Amino acid sequence: MTDPTISPIADSMLVEPATSLRGRIRMPGDKSISHRVLMLAALAEGESVIGGLSDGDDVASTLAIIEALGVRVDSEVNLSGEWVHHIFGGDLSPAASDLDVGNSGTGMRLLAGMLAGLPFSSVLDGDASIRRRPMDRVLNPLRKMGASIVSRNADSASGAGMAPLVINGGGLRGIEYHLPVASAQVKGSVLFAGLLADGPTTVVERWPTRTHTEELMTAIGIDIERSKVGGLDRISVSPGRPDPFDHDVAGDPSQAAFWAVGASIVPGSNVVIENVYSGPERSGFVAVLARMGADVTHDEATGDLLVRSPPSGALEGTTVRADEIPGLVDEVPVLAVAAACAEGKTVFEGVGELRIKESDRLAAIESELGRMGAEVRAEGDCLVVWGRSGRGFCGASVDAHRDHRIAMSCAIAALVADGPTTINGWESVSTSYPTFADHRASLMATEIEN
Ligand code: S3P
């Protein structure tokens, strides 16, 4: 699925400070939705037509996996120059070799749910980072449903299960599962398994998380019930494969957040970010930036996110409460960049989950923004940033920790540095946002129109 219009990704990136960010950019398709849409299309018997898929490596891995399971995928570029994928699903069969999710935790956890329900054996694996990430959070509920899953890489001390996973699928029973962590990946994994179980499956969540799985399933006609009982959200799915469907994936808000912060910290900026998904539990960063004094609005009619430099000139520190975190969990690194440019202290509470993302993001933010002169400390479950309003960052040589969001957050900080910044390990951005550098160049090149 290599797009010839995307520039090759270098392994390091030199970012010069910006005088302003101006212009319009269109976001790539949402990564979370793209994984789910591909899996639903793989289960549906017949042809589904998908537009706007994420062009990152993570989603390419999920696409390659459904092909390895026997699904035919025809891809074409339409008259508007956009990719359209025709997915001929329904007839899934064992793959000839191990299935490789690459760097994608979402792909790994969601696919584990689907494969647990399919009546054959699969081995699900990924890169070195995936092999270190905890999988018990999906193995526990899937085993309760009757799945036979063996970790070939259990932690020798704790026994915790990690990839590769050997999944002997089929014979699942529906269960009621209370999520022990606020994780949309776990919810999604159990609901996908529920589609292939012998009775209804209910996930109960104490903290609302991204709703893509249930939204998409409902949109394509799967029987999903949502209710609130005793303050807890209950999401129930009945077994059954979806019918084929057409879907256009909206733009990724997590990628838009980079430019929302960029335009809020680079003076004289005025950016329109087109086609941004604004569903529940994804727009938390907009509310936090607005609370910090940013001029950011989501135009519901067009889906565009409009961002200008704040009228007051500077952002203000804030407290981001633990209950807000699931709605902006991927945006904490770049919000920390905004906080470092704000007046006063910002505290992100209850962000322990960031330690088990593509990198230990709390350690990575502390060390790399620290190299750029920011005062940031990870204290227990919290991240504390002491803002240096008006002073920006120092140009430095930083490391991406093999994590796309750390690489791109440093690139946004570099826009307000006092000199050039080199980001080593830049190639990690290809997992989610291969056109980031092109978008940066276009926003820095646009002439100021009054
Ligand atoms: C995702 C959920 C979040 C997020 C990840 C994508 C999803 O992870 O960090 O990038 O698509 O469901 P958790 O479920 O671990 O919170």
Residues whose N, C-alpha, C, O or C-beta is under 5 A from the ligand:
A	BS01	S3P	S32 T106 A182 S183 A184 Q185 V186 V329 D330
